[in-house]
Each structure stands twice: as C-alpha cells, then as structure tokens.
Amino acid sequence: MNLAIRGAIAALALTTMVAIPAHAQMGAPKSAANKGRVEINTQIAYKDMIKRLNAAVKAEKMGLVTRASATIGARRQGITIKGNMVVGVYRNDFARRMLEASIDAGIEAPIRFYITERRDGSAKLTYKTPSAVFEPYMEKAEPELKEVARELDTIFAAIAERATAEN
C-alpha cells in the first residue's frame, strides 16, 4: 500500500475517533432534553423562592439532599451573576425501592429542581418529572421503577405547586 493511501486511511480513522467524542459532548437532542420538563414562571422574588422551595420539600416529607449555586460561587470571587440554584430532592425509602428496581437508575437521584432569577428579580422554577428522568431505565428495570416514578411525579408536582402558589 502506498504512503498516500495509508495516510488517507489514518486520517479517516483519526477523524472518526475524534468525531464520536465530539458528538457525545453536544448532549441530547433538544426534544429529548426537554421531555417531562416543567417550567413555572412566578412573580415571587428569587431569594423567597429558595425559602419557599425548602419549606415545600419539608411539607411534602421529602429530603433536601444537595444544593449547588453558581451565583454563590461567583459571589465568593467578587462576581455578580443572576441567581440560580440546583436543589436535589429525594428520600431514602424511594432510593431503596428505585435501586431494587434498577441499580443503573441510581445515577439520577436525587432529582433536581432548578431555581433561576429572571430579569425582573422574580423566580422561575424548573424540574423534570421523575417519570421522564427514569424513562431511559424503564425497559430493563423491574416494574416497581414505574410505580416509584409515578409516586414521585405526584410529590414533585405538589412541591412545585406549594413553592409557586401566589398567596
């Protein structure tokens, strides 16, 4: 095989190897990424929404498992950005049932709410329904995973409703 052909084959192989990881980093198609997504725009101030979500999680007898905020991190560096906070919510009995049904689905817990500050200072609350979060695991999982997801759908909707209810 001549040098030009070997070079073309090597270039093609390298291009293929590079193209696969680059495509994977682009994320899911927009339609799949938005499946089960619930967005609630409110007139509630961003800081108040954080308090209200915390109270709603507690009222629905769920646990606030994680909290992350680029806003707080930026503030520590002397930078101001609009408010955003990711809040992971779950409960141990659901975790045990989920893992019994699908160990692979465990990567999705806790399920998250996302609070963002809009231009006017009010908050938007976003989350994906637990059924949508667990959908990729349903085919290989025990039927119990569907039941866990349905129960969590109801609880997450109640949390969102409590947190965003205009008084």
Sine and cosine of phi, psi and omega as CSV:
sin_phi,cos_phi,sin_psi,cos_psi,sin_omega,cos_omega
0.00,0.00,0.73,-0.69,-0.05,-1.00
-0.98,0.21,0.25,-0.97,-0.09,-1.00
-0.88,0.47,-0.60,0.80,-0.01,-1.00
-0.91,0.42,-0.67,0.74,0.00,-1.00
-0.92,0.39,-0.70,0.71,0.03,-1.00
-0.87,0.49,-0.63,0.78,0.03,-1.00
-0.90,0.43,-0.66,0.75,0.02,-1.00
-0.91,0.42,-0.67,0.74,0.02,-1.00
-0.90,0.43,-0.69,0.72,0.02,-1.00
-0.89,0.46,-0.67,0.74,0.02,-1.00
-0.90,0.44,-0.67,0.75,0.03,-1.00
-0.89,0.45,-0.69,0.72,0.02,-1.00
-0.89,0.45,-0.69,0.73,0.01,-1.00
-0.90,0.44,-0.67,0.74,0.02,-1.00
-0.88,0.48,-0.68,0.74,0.00,-1.00
-0.90,0.43,-0.68,0.73,-0.01,-1.00
-0.91,0.41,-0.61,0.79,0.01,-1.00
-0.96,0.29,-0.60,0.80,-0.06,-1.00
-0.91,0.40,-0.58,0.82,-0.05,-1.00
-0.91,0.40,-0.79,0.61,0.03,-1.00
-0.89,0.46,-0.61,0.80,0.00,-1.00
-0.88,0.48,-0.66,0.75,0.01,-1.00
-0.91,0.42,-0.65,0.76,-0.03,-1.00
-0.89,0.45,-0.53,0.85,-0.02,-1.00
-0.96,0.27,-0.27,0.96,-0.04,-1.00
-0.96,0.29,-0.27,0.96,0.05,-1.00
1.00,0.02,0.02,-1.00,-0.04,-1.00
-0.96,0.30,0.44,-0.90,0.09,-1.00
-0.84,0.55,0.50,-0.87,-0.09,-1.00
-0.81,0.59,-0.67,0.74,-0.03,-1.00
-0.89,0.45,-0.65,0.76,0.02,-1.00
-0.94,0.35,-0.61,0.79,-0.02,-1.00
-0.91,0.41,-0.48,0.88,-0.05,-1.00
-0.99,-0.10,-0.05,1.00,-0.03,-1.00
-0.88,0.48,0.80,-0.60,0.01,-1.00
0.98,0.22,0.12,0.99,-0.04,-1.00
-0.97,0.22,0.76,-0.65,0.03,-1.00
-0.89,-0.46,0.82,-0.57,0.04,-1.00
-0.85,-0.53,0.79,-0.62,-0.02,-1.00
-0.82,-0.57,0.95,-0.32,0.10,-0.99
-0.99,0.15,0.69,-0.73,-0.04,-1.00
-0.77,-0.64,0.12,-0.99,0.16,-0.99
-0.98,-0.22,0.16,0.99,-0.02,-1.00
-0.99,0.16,0.71,-0.70,0.02,-1.00
-0.88,0.48,0.57,-0.82,-0.03,-1.00
-0.78,0.62,-0.78,0.62,-0.03,-1.00
-0.89,0.46,-0.59,0.81,0.05,-1.00
-0.93,0.37,-0.56,0.83,0.01,-1.00
-0.90,0.43,-0.59,0.81,0.05,-1.00
-0.87,0.50,-0.74,0.67,0.01,-1.00
-0.89,0.45,-0.68,0.74,-0.03,-1.00
-0.92,0.40,-0.63,0.78,0.03,-1.00
-0.91,0.41,-0.68,0.73,0.05,-1.00
-0.83,0.55,-0.73,0.69,-0.01,-1.00
-0.91,0.41,-0.63,0.77,-0.01,-1.00
-0.92,0.39,-0.64,0.77,0.04,-1.00
-0.87,0.49,-0.73,0.69,0.01,-1.00
-0.89,0.45,-0.70,0.71,-0.02,-1.00
-0.88,0.47,-0.52,0.85,0.01,-1.00
-1.00,-0.01,0.19,0.98,0.08,-1.00
0.86,0.50,0.62,0.79,0.08,-1.00
-0.94,-0.34,0.18,-0.98,-0.01,-1.00
-0.95,-0.32,0.66,-0.75,0.13,-0.99
-1.00,0.08,0.96,-0.29,-0.18,-0.98
-1.00,-0.09,-0.65,0.76,-0.02,-1.00
-0.66,-0.75,0.35,-0.94,0.07,-1.00
-0.47,-0.88,0.76,-0.65,0.05,-1.00
-0.62,-0.78,0.64,-0.77,-0.03,-1.00
-0.55,-0.83,0.89,-0.45,0.11,-0.99
-0.91,0.42,-0.49,0.87,0.02,-1.00
-0.87,0.49,-0.72,0.69,0.00,-1.00
-0.92,0.38,-0.68,0.74,0.04,-1.00
-0.88,0.48,-0.68,0.73,0.01,-1.00
-0.90,0.43,-0.67,0.74,0.00,-1.00
-0.86,0.52,-0.62,0.78,0.03,-1.00
-0.90,0.44,-0.36,0.93,0.03,-1.00
-0.98,-0.18,0.16,0.99,0.03,-1.00
0.98,0.19,0.33,0.94,-0.02,-1.00
-0.92,-0.40,0.67,-0.74,0.02,-1.00
-0.95,-0.31,0.82,-0.57,0.12,-0.99
-0.75,-0.66,0.31,-0.95,0.04,-1.00
-0.84,0.54,0.48,-0.88,-0.05,-1.00
-0.91,0.41,0.68,-0.73,0.16,-0.99
-0.44,-0.90,0.63,-0.78,0.02,-1.00
-0.48,-0.88,0.72,-0.69,0.09,-1.00
-0.97,-0.23,0.79,-0.61,-0.05,-1.00
-0.85,-0.53,0.90,-0.45,0.03,-1.00
-1.00,0.02,0.77,-0.64,-0.08,-1.00
-0.80,-0.60,0.72,-0.70,0.06,-1.00
-0.21,-0.98,-0.06,-1.00,0.04,-1.00
-0.47,-0.88,0.58,-0.81,-0.14,-0.99
-0.86,0.51,-0.63,0.78,-0.01,-1.00
-0.90,0.43,-0.58,0.81,0.08,-1.00
-0.93,0.37,-0.62,0.78,0.01,-1.00
-0.87,0.49,-0.71,0.71,0.00,-1.00
-0.89,0.46,-0.71,0.70,0.01,-1.00
-0.91,0.42,-0.66,0.75,0.01,-1.00
-0.88,0.48,-0.75,0.66,-0.04,-1.00
-0.91,0.41,-0.55,0.84,0.08,-1.00
-0.90,0.44,-0.61,0.79,-0.02,-1.00
-0.99,0.16,-0.57,0.82,-0.04,-1.00
-0.32,-0.95,0.96,-0.28,0.03,-1.00
-0.90,0.44,-0.55,0.84,0.00,-1.00
-0.91,0.42,-0.53,0.85,-0.01,-1.00
-0.92,0.38,-0.26,0.97,-0.01,-1.00
-0.84,0.54,-0.43,0.90,0.01,-1.00
-0.91,0.42,-0.35,0.94,-0.05,-1.00
-1.00,0.08,-0.19,0.98,-0.03,-1.00
-1.00,-0.08,0.62,-0.78,0.00,1.00
-0.97,0.24,0.37,-0.93,0.06,-1.00
-1.00,0.10,0.61,-0.80,-0.22,-0.98
-0.95,-0.31,0.54,-0.84,0.28,-0.96
-0.95,-0.30,0.52,-0.86,0.02,-1.00
-0.79,-0.61,0.88,-0.48,0.03,-1.00
-0.97,-0.23,0.80,-0.60,0.04,-1.00
-0.79,-0.61,0.53,-0.85,0.02,-1.00
-1.00,-0.04,0.80,-0.60,0.03,-1.00
-1.00,0.09,0.14,-0.99,-0.06,-1.00
-0.81,0.58,-0.58,0.81,-0.06,-1.00
-1.00,0.05,0.09,1.00,0.01,-1.00
1.00,-0.04,-0.15,0.99,0.04,-1.00
-0.98,0.18,0.19,-0.98,-0.10,-0.99
-0.94,-0.34,0.49,-0.87,0.20,-0.98
-0.89,-0.46,0.71,-0.70,0.05,-1.00
-0.94,-0.34,0.79,-0.61,-0.03,-1.00
-0.78,-0.62,0.61,-0.79,0.15,-0.99
-0.38,-0.92,0.30,-0.95,0.14,-0.99
-0.97,-0.23,0.66,-0.75,0.03,-1.00
-0.88,0.48,0.61,-0.79,0.05,-1.00
-0.82,0.57,-0.56,0.83,0.05,-1.00
-0.87,0.49,-0.65,0.76,0.03,-1.00
-0.94,0.34,-0.62,0.78,0.01,-1.00
-0.89,0.46,-0.68,0.73,-0.07,-1.00
-1.00,0.01,-0.11,0.99,-0.06,-1.00
-0.79,0.61,-0.67,0.74,-0.02,-1.00
-0.87,0.48,-0.29,0.96,-0.05,-1.00
-0.98,-0.19,-0.17,0.99,-0.15,-0.99
-0.88,0.48,-0.65,0.76,-0.09,-1.00
-0.88,0.48,-0.64,0.77,-0.05,-1.00
-1.00,-0.10,-0.10,0.99,-0.10,-1.00
-1.00,0.02,0.28,-0.96,0.17,-0.99
-0.92,0.39,0.45,-0.89,-0.01,-1.00
-0.84,0.54,-0.38,0.92,0.00,-1.00
-0.85,0.52,-0.49,0.87,-0.01,-1.00
-0.89,0.45,-0.62,0.79,0.05,-1.00
-0.89,0.45,-0.65,0.76,0.00,-1.00
-0.91,0.40,-0.69,0.72,0.05,-1.00
-0.85,0.52,-0.73,0.69,-0.02,-1.00
-0.88,0.47,-0.68,0.74,0.02,-1.00
-0.89,0.46,-0.70,0.71,0.02,-1.00
-0.88,0.47,-0.68,0.73,0.01,-1.00
-0.93,0.37,-0.56,0.83,0.07,-1.00
-0.82,0.57,-0.72,0.69,-0.02,-1.00
-0.90,0.44,-0.69,0.72,-0.02,-1.00
-0.92,0.38,-0.69,0.73,-0.02,-1.00
-0.92,0.40,-0.61,0.79,0.07,-1.00
-0.90,0.44,-0.64,0.77,0.02,-1.00
-0.92,0.40,-0.64,0.77,0.05,-1.00
-0.88,0.48,-0.74,0.67,-0.01,-1.00
-0.88,0.48,-0.66,0.75,-0.01,-1.00
-0.90,0.44,-0.71,0.70,0.02,-1.00
-0.88,0.47,-0.71,0.71,-0.08,-1.00
-0.92,0.38,-0.52,0.86,-0.12,-0.99
-0.97,-0.26,-0.03,1.00,-0.03,-1.00
-0.87,0.49,0.79,-0.61,0.04,-1.00
-0.98,0.18,0.83,-0.56,-0.04,-1.00
-1.00,0.07,0.00,0.00,0.00,0.00
